[in-house]
Amino acid sequence: MFIQNKVSAQSEWQAPTKIWSRMFLGIFFANMMLNLGQQMSNSLLAKYADALGAPASQIGMLMSMFALTALVFRFIAGPAMDSFNRKFLVMGAMSFMSAAYFGFSAASSIHTLMVFRLVQGIGNAFANACCLAIVSDVLPKNKFNTGIGYYSCAQVVSQAIGPTVGLALVKRFGYSSTYLMNAGVMIIAILVTAQVKLPVREPKKFSLKLNHMIAREALVPASITFFVSMGFTCISSFLIVYAAKRGVEDGIGLFFTIYALAMLVTRPAVGRLTEMFGFVKVGIPAIFMTMISLVFIGFSNRLWMFLVSAFINAFGYGAVQPALQTLCMKSVPQERRGSASSTNYIGTDAATLIGPTLAGFVAGKAGYTPVMWIVMTIPLFIGIGTTFCFRSNINRIEADFFSHIKITLPGGGVSKDESM
């Protein structure tokens, strides 16, 4: 009876033919709520720690600490996503993040913030990676890059309003109440996720083998993600503090708004360009734009200069990040997308662990000066070099992705992809 029910469920599942399906919309809005909570939190945490009297070196350590637990739990998340119900994993991850925000609201020292930053990292290890793996299963192949570009706009919307709303709430209610509201947003995200319906997947035995934890096919794009993300972590961790030290405090939240609004255009556009010309030809110019934006931020001392930097960065990291995520997901068969998604985020977590700490160290030595931003362009140079050196590998990933066909099952279902 169980086998008959499973075959029937598989037969009901039809391969998607359009991007904006009901399942896509469900995970889109769930991810948007998840990222809204993250953006509100991350944009305030450095300023919160600064208000508690923490030096730049400790702030950098605080901002990167969640990546420590996230990085450790990524090695569990990959096999778990390929073995268990991804929706329940996302809901559990959001519960950890809600607990972290409750902890932030009660914090009275930098050390308390650090403890709950580690808790936040556990949730982060599963949440975004699970959402990416889920959305990859509900996109048509011929619109895969464009679909991921649209999906990443959920994060864009959160970036547009999260930091600005968070700063406004802090001014009106203080840090403690703002983080309580942040926890409430995460609870709403859990409720939204509970309504998402997923396609039936073949059960797979959970195993902590290395090839289940890391998709070696995705290591090249994940490595590029690591180097490119290193530069952006300086923005997410130090922009608001740096702007205040440069005499620009009022209105700096608009940086994230301009950045996000510009990405509503750049991300889908870059997705289409990548489908036409391939990652190498699109990714290298985008990484170079990220470098320009960091240098421009370093020398900014007026609000309009920071806003111009935001616009430039939307054509840089803002555009290349979903393209790299797409490349990771393309590198493996559908049944291994959990490990590929986790591998992608291992690159991001490693960058988040090292980047703010490095920037904080430089700021501690040279002060909040352009030097810290110029230093953070070095990993971007390496990212461009890695893309160029492994261009053949990248082109092969993209070519192989379209060299698969779908086999129709008796009853109208669709099996996993098979090579032609």
N, C-alpha and C positions, 0 to 999 in steps of 0.2 A: 504493500500500500504506500509506504514512504517513497519507494522508487518511482511509482506511478505519479504521485503528487509532484515529485521533483522534476520529472520529465515534462509534466503538464505545465509547471511554472516556467521551465526553460522555453517551452513552446510559445508561451504567452509573451515572452520578452522579444521585442523586435529591435533590430539595430537602428540607432537614431539616424534620421535623415535631415534634421535641422538642428541648429544650435539651441534655440530658445524653446526647448522642450520643458515639460512640467518638472521633470527631475532636475534639469539644469537650473531652472528658476529656484527650486527649493534649496539646493546646495549653495546657489549664488547668494541668497538672502541670509542663510545661516552663516556663511563665511563673512558676509558684510557685518553682521552683529558681532561675531568673534573679533574681527579686526578693529571694530569701533572701540571695544573695550581695551584692546592692546594699544591702539594709538592714543587714547585718552591717558592711559597709564604711562606709557613710555615717554611721552612728551613732557610729563610732569615730574617724573621720578628724579632726574638730575637736579632740577630746581628745588624739589622737596629736600633732597640730601644737602644741597647747598644751604638751604634755610636752616637745616639742623647743624650747620657748621662743619660739614665734611670738606676736606681738601680735595683738589682736583684729582689726585691719584686715587683716593678712595671712591670718588664719584665714577671714575673710569672703571674701577674694579666692580662697583655695584652694577653698573649698566651691562657689564659683560658676564656677571656671575650666573644669570639664568641660563646662559649658553652652556655652562658647565654640566648642569643636570640634564639639560636638553640633549647635549651631545652624548652623554652616557645612555640615556633612555632611547635615543634614536636607534641603537643597535637592537633594542627590543621591539621598537615600533615597527620596523620594516617587516619582520616575520609575523608580527601580530596583525598587521593590516592585510597581509595575504592569507591569514588563517581565520580571523574572526570577523564579526559584523562591524564594518567600519563606522556605521552610524553610532553604535553604542560606544565605540572607542572615542569618537569625537565628543559625545556627551560627557563621558568620564573625564576627558581632558579639560573641557570647559569647567567642570566642577572643581578641578585643582586650581584653575586660574581664578575662579571666583573666590576660593579660600585664600589665595594669595592677596587679592585685593582687599578682603576683609582684614588680613594681617597688616597691610600697608596703612589702613585707616587707623589702626591702633598703635602704630609705631611711634616711638619717642626718641629713637636713636638710629644711627646709620647701621648698627649691627642687627637690629630688628628688621630693617629694610632688607639687609643682605639675606637673612634667613628665609624670608618670604619670597625674595627674588629667586631663590633656589627652587621653592615650591612652584613658582610660576613656570620655571623651566621644564618641570615634569609635564605640565599641561601642554606647553609649547611643543614638546617632542612629538606629540601625537596629533594635535589639533589641525594645523595648517597642512601637514603632510597627508593626513587622512582625507581632508577636503579635496586636495589636489588629485589624489588617487581616485576618489569617487567621481569627480567631474571628468576625468580622463576616460572613464568608462561610458559616459553618456554623450560624447561628442562624435559627430561623423568624421571619418578620416580625412576627407577632402577639405574640411574646414577646421582642422585640429588647431593650427596656429592661431587662426582668427578667434576660435572659440576660447582658447586659453587667454588670449588678449582681452576678450570681453569679460571672462570670469575674473581676471585680475582687477577689473574695474570695481569689483566689490571692495577690494582693498583701497582703491583710489578714492571711492566715496568716503570711506572711513577716514582716510588721511586728510580729506578736504575739510571734514567737520570735527573730527576727534580732537586734535590739538587745540583748535580755537575754542571749542566748547569746554574742554578741560580747563584751559586757562581762565575762561570766563567764570566757570564754577568755582575755581579756587579763589578768585578775587571776591566772590560773593559769599561762599560758604566755608572756605578753608580746605586744607588738604584732607583731613579726616572724613568730612562729609562727602567730598568729591569721590574719594575712593570707595565709600559705601555705595554711592550711585553707580560707580564703575562695576562693582560686584553685582548690582541689580541688572545692569546691561548684560552681563554674562549669563545670568539666570534666564533672561529673555532669550538669549542665544540658544540655550539648552532646549527651551520649549519649541523654538522654531525648528531646530534640528530633529526633534522627535517626530515632526510631521513629514520629514523627507522619506520618500519611498525609493528603495534601491533595487536594481536588478538582482536576480538570484545568481549567486556564484557557487561554483563547485567547492565544497568544503576541503580544506587542506590542513594537514597535520602541522601543528606549531612546532618549530624546531629552530634552535639558536645556532644554526650552522652559519659559517662566515658568508657563504654565497646567498643565504637568505637574509642576512643582515645588511649586506652591501651588494649592490648591483655593479659589478666591475665594468659592465658596458657603459654605465653612466658616469664613470670616474672622470673622464675628460670634461664634459660640461659641468660637473660638480666642482672640479678644480678651478675652472674659469669663474664659476659662481663665487667661490671662496675669495679669489683675488679682487673681483669687482665689488663684492659686498664689503670688503675691508674698508674701501674708501667711503661707502655710504654710511657705515656705522658711526663715523665721525659726525655726520649730520644728525642722525637720529639721537645720538647721545649728548652732543655738546653744542648744537646750534643755538638753542635758547639761552644757555649760560654764556656762550661766546658773544652773542648779540648784545646781551646786557652789559658785559664787560666793555664792549665797543660803543656803549652809549645808546644802543637801540633796543628798547624793551617794549614800548607800546606798539602794538600792531605786528609784532614778529610772528604771531600765530598765522598771519596771512601767508607766510612762506609756504606752509603746508597746504593752504587752500589753493594758491596759485599752482603749486607743484601738482596737486591732485587734479585740478581742472584741466591743466595741460595734458595730463596723462590720459584723460578720457578720450583725447584725440590720438595721442601718440601710440598708446598700447594696441588698439585694434589696427591702426595703420601699419605699425611695425609688424604685427602678426601677418597681415596680408603681404607686405613686402618680403618677409622671410619665406613665405610660401612661394613667392615668385622667384627670388634671387638666392635663397639659402642664407643660413645664419652667418657665415663668414663675411659675406659682403655687406651685411647689415649690422652685425654685432661689433665689428672693429670700429666703425665711425661712432656708434653709440657709446662705446667705452671711452673713446677719446673725448666726447662731449661731457662725460662725467668728470674727467680730469679738468677740463676747462671750468666747470661749475665749482669744483673745490677750490681752485686757485682764486676764482672771483669772490667766493665767500671769504677767503682769507683776507682779502684787501677791502672788504665791504665795511663801511662805517656810516651808511645811510640806509634807511628802510628800503628805498627803491633798488639799491644795489643788491640787497639780499633777495628781493623779489625777482630781479632779473636772473640771479643765480638759480632760483627755484625753477624758472621757466627753462633755462638751459638744461638743468638736471633731468627734467621730464623727458628730454630727447636723449638722455644718457642712461643712467641706471634705471630710471622709471620705465624706459622702453625695453632695455635689454634683459631685465630680470625675468619677465614671463617668457621671453624667447628661450632663455636658458632652461627654465622649468620645462618647457615644451620639448626641448632637445633631450633632456633626461628621460621624460616619459616615452619618447619615440625610440629610445635605445633598447627597450626590452619588450617582450611579448606582454599581452594584456594581463595575464595571470601573475606577472612579477612587478606590476606597477607600484605595489606597496613598497617594495624594497628600493625601487628606483626613486620614488618620491622621498623616501627617507634619506637616500644617498644625496639627493639634491639639497635637502635641508641640513645634512651634516656639513656640507660646504658653507652654508649660511651660518650655522651655529658656530663653527670653528672661527669664521670671520668675526662674528659678534663677540666671541670669547677673547680674541687677540686684538681686534681693531680698537675698541674703546680704551683698553688697557694701554696700548701703544700710544694712542692720542693723548691719554691722560698723563702718561710718563713724559711725553714731549712738552705738553702744556706745563707740567710741573717744573721742567728745566728751563723752557724758553718763555713761559707765560702764555696767556691767551693772545697769541700773535699769529700772523700768517704762516709762520714756520710749521705749526702743527698741521695745517691743511696741505701745505706743499709736501710734507713728509708722507701724507696719506695718499698722494698720487703715485707713489712708487709701486704699490701692489697693482694699480691699474695698468701701469706699463707692463708688468709681468703678465697680467691678464690678456693684453693685446698680443704679447709674444707667444703665450700659450695657444691662443686661438689660431695664430698664423702657423705655428709649428705643427699643430694637429689638425690642420684644415682638411686633410685627406680623410682622417677618421670621422670628422664632423660631417663631411659630405656623404660618406658611406652610411652613417646613421640615418640621414635624411632620405637617401635613396632606398635603403632597406625597408624603411617604414611603409613605403608605397608599393613594395614588392610582395605584399601579402593579399590573399583573397579570403573571403568568408565562406565557410562551408555550411549549406543549409541542412538542418536536421529534419528528419521526418516529422511532420506536424507543423512546420513553419518556423521552428526555432533556429538560432544561429549559434554555432560552436565557436570555440576560440580560433584565432587566426592561424592559418597554416601557410607555410612558404609555398610560393609558386614553383 
